[in-house]
């Protein structure tokens, strides 16, 4: 992080990332997903990676790739419906 943001920049970014995991964990828990905190970490990591690759490589397709992967993660975490 650039020096002009000072030591609070890293702390702020960290808190935002942790907040996102908590929000996603709450959402997937409401859906009845197994292991919501683990799933939230996986989904948020996937989103972060897709966003980073899209910015660095200037390619929007990473969002679509991430969506496909997220759908697989969610399908595997949701309880079976009979």
Secondary structure, DSSP 8 states (H G I E B T S, - for coil): --GGGHHHHHHHHHHHHHHHHHHHHHHHHHTT-SSHHHHHHHHHHHHHHHHHHHHHHT-THHHHHHHHHHHHHHHHHS----
